[in-house]
Amino acid sequence: MPNSSEPIERHTLSVLVDNEPGVLARVIGLFSGRGYNIDSLTVSEVSHEGHLSRITIVTTGTPMVIEQIKNQLDRLVPVHRVRDLTVEASSLERELAMVKVRGVGEARGEALRLAEAFRARVIDATRESFVFEITGKSDKIDQFAWLMEPLGLVEVARTGVVAISRGPEAM
């Protein structure tokens, strides 16, 4: 039973796996079967020749739970490597979002000004709406969406976090 005095931490895990049917289901099954939550999940092939994919998982838990997750992931047969990018001092995280805002008049102008301040790009525009593309850390995207709410936020589509370590070494 986890110690209630332990802090809840957010960790970004990078998992190198075989790119074959059922692997993602096995990884996700590990989380759901033990009651662990996934805040963000991205998957993409990273080596066509090697038939490898990278799964980036953002999860929260006590340090003991995070360690259990890493150990259990490492034991799965299709998993080649598990890295906790949160504990590595030099890693980068980014997320992409598309944000649809409906507005006319002054609200429309204010949405454009905010988008410029956040370095969001207009990727679609009609007379009554915009779709912005924004990349950055998750909290930047959260803040942008929050500021767009009173201006006519319609919907947000997010990719989930992608992360990579700095330096010359590979996953």
Stockholm file with secondary structure:
# STOCKHOLM 1.0

chainA/1-171         MPNSSEPIERHTLSVLVDNEPGVLARVIGLFSGRGYNIDSLTVSEVSHEGHLSRITIVTTGTPMVIEQIKNQLDRLVPVHRVRDLTVEASSLERELAMVKVRGVGEARGEALRLAEAFRARVIDATRESFVFEITGKSDKIDQFAWLMEPLGLVEVARTGVVAISRGPEAM
#=GR chainA/1-171 SS CCCTTSCCEEEEEEEEEECSTTHHHHHHHHHHHHTCCEEEEEEEEEETTTTEEEEEEEEEECHHHHHHHHHHHHHSTTEEEEEETTTSSSEEEEEEEEEEEECCTHHHHHHHHHHHHTTCEEEEECSSEEEEEEEECHHHHHHHHHHHHHHHEEEEEECCCEEEECSSCCC
#=GC SS_cons         CCCTTSCCEEEEEEEEEECSTTHHHHHHHHHHHHTCCEEEEEEEEEETTTTEEEEEEEEEECHHHHHHHHHHHHHSTTEEEEEETTTSSSEEEEEEEEEEEECCTHHHHHHHHHHHHTTCEEEEECSSEEEEEEEECHHHHHHHHHHHHHHHEEEEEECCCEEEECSSCCC
//
